[in-house]
């Protein structure tokens, strides 16, 4: 029983430490003019790959307010 509890504690400790150690902060900017559908750039960088524990910081340099929503364009506008 003690070995099982120690094993569980070790796994939990390793999981928490590894998520904290490898966590990154990604900065994504919404550039000025990105609200224009004809704009060639809407986000900088256009893609990021995040892992569990990572953070994403958003900055908005456009003249209008923006929101951040998960999903695809098709899933948002499907009727």
Buried (B, 14 or more C-beta within 10 A) or exposed (E): EEEEEEEEEEEEEEEEEEEEEEEEEEEBBBBEBBBEEEEEEBBEEEEEEEEEBBEEEEEBEBEEEEEEEEEEEEEEEEE
